[in-house]
């Protein structure tokens, strides 16, 4: 699969859900929070292609993080998120309106 094909596939797979649907994934430690100003597909590609330098840089900037218990408590059941699954992770990005 080429990078372009991967990007197209990921773009087609983006879904939106409410936070309560992500709780089981959060409970098993699989949720990764992506900052709203990062392109979700770009981050998913970096995870999928094992681009460690990119992911490490975003983590250092606090743009790619594991959500804290405080985050999980602050997010209401009906807060909406875009998400992509890049095994074993569920990459989530809060939809800010």
N, C-alpha and C positions, 0 to 999 in steps of 0.2 A: 504494500500500500504506500503510495506516495504521500508526501506531506500535504499536498493539496487535497487528495482524496480523504486523508485523515481529518483535515480541517472541515471539509464539507460534511463528512459523517458526524463529527462532533456538533457542528452547528445545527444539524437536523435532529440531534438527540437532546438538545437543551429542553428541559421541561420546567414547569413552575409548579410549586406545591406550597402548602402552608406548613409552618414550623412543626405542627403536631405530627405530620406525616414523616418528618425526618427524625423524630425522637428515637425510634429503635436504632437507627444508624449512629446517632449521637451516643446512645447508651453503650454501644459496642466499640466506641472510640474511632469510628471510621470517618466522621465528619471533619472536613477541612474548610475553614472559613476563608473566602477570597474577598479582598477589599473591593468595594464598589467601583473604584476607578481603574481596576485591571480588567482586561478582556478575559472573560471566563474561558473561552476556547483556547486562547493563547496559553493560559495556565494549565489547562487540561492537556494540551499538546506537550508542554514541558514535562508534566508528570508522566504521560504516556511514552515519551521518547527518552525518559530518564535524563533530562537536562538538569543535572544537579546544581550547576553553577547558577542558573536562572532561579531555580526554586530556593536555593540557599540565600540568594540576594533578596528575593521578595520576603523571605522569612526574617532576615535581618532588618528589613524596613518595616516589619509588622504588617505586611500586606497579605501574607499567607500564614495563617495561624490555626491552631486547634481552638475551637470555641471553649471558653471557660464555663464553669458552672454558673457564674454570674450572667454571662451572655445568654445561656439557655434559660435562665429564670426571667431575664428581661424581655426576651422575645415572647410575644404573645402567641397563643395557639394559631391565630389567624394572620400573623406576619407572613409575608410571601417571600419565597426564595426561588432563584433560578438554580438548577443543579445539573451536574454531569457526573456520571459514575466512571471513574478510572480505577479499576480494581487495584487494590482493595479499598480505595478511598471514594467518598462521596463529596465532591467539591461543591460548596454552596456559596451563593452570593445573594445577600439580602436585597430585595427590591425596595428602593427608597423612592417614595412618590412625593 
